[in-house]
Amino acid sequence: MRTEAKPAKEHRIIPYGGVLLVLVSMSVLAAACSSGMHAQTVTIVEDFADYSLMMSKAPGMPLSAVVNESPSEGSFVCHWQTDYGEFLSWAAPDFQVRLMGSDVSGNCTKVYWTYFSRADDLTRPDVHIRLDVVNAVTGKPIGSASRIIVWTEGDMAHINPGR
């Protein structure tokens, strides 16, 4: 009597592995959505694009941090840096102009960029403005943005579009 050997069972690892991969991916995505993770966009917005020391409407070029298209005051800390000139503060109630420096951190209120300390320079380089924003509670990075200021005729500084 002859016994036929039964064919070995085929293992179906690939289909089960594919299903497992899909389930793991879905659980990671669900966890990210439920924990509030989403992309944050940080931009630098100027009130006006051209600035000269001869202008009287502001002590510098007004720059604001915007996170996800909303003003970022309160829940964020802003770190502003420039490689030429400096930042000023100028706000109610006293509207005193205060020199802040070229590398400043604090709440995300409007800053004013100026080149007052470099007014006598005969040539001026392009100016790089950088903004890093962190969550004020957790300290986790939210995002960053940068803009470039170039020089037009005379001593007119012009910030390039960055939106």
Secondary structure as GFF3:
##gff-version 3
##sequence-region A 1 163
A	DSSP	alpha_helix	13	34	.	.	.	ID=ss1
A	DSSP	beta_strand	42	46	.	.	.	ID=ss2
A	DSSP	beta_strand	50	51	.	.	.	ID=ss3
A	DSSP	beta_strand	61	67	.	.	.	ID=ss4
A	DSSP	beta_strand	70	71	.	.	.	ID=ss5
A	DSSP	beta_strand	76	82	.	.	.	ID=ss6
A	DSSP	beta_strand	86	89	.	.	.	ID=ss7
A	DSSP	beta_strand	98	101	.	.	.	ID=ss8
A	DSSP	beta_strand	103	107	.	.	.	ID=ss9
A	DSSP	beta_strand	111	114	.	.	.	ID=ss10
A	DSSP	three_ten_helix	116	118	.	.	.	ID=ss11
A	DSSP	beta_strand	127	135	.	.	.	ID=ss12
A	DSSP	beta_strand	141	151	.	.	.	ID=ss13
A	DSSP	beta_strand	157	159	.	.	.	ID=ss14
###
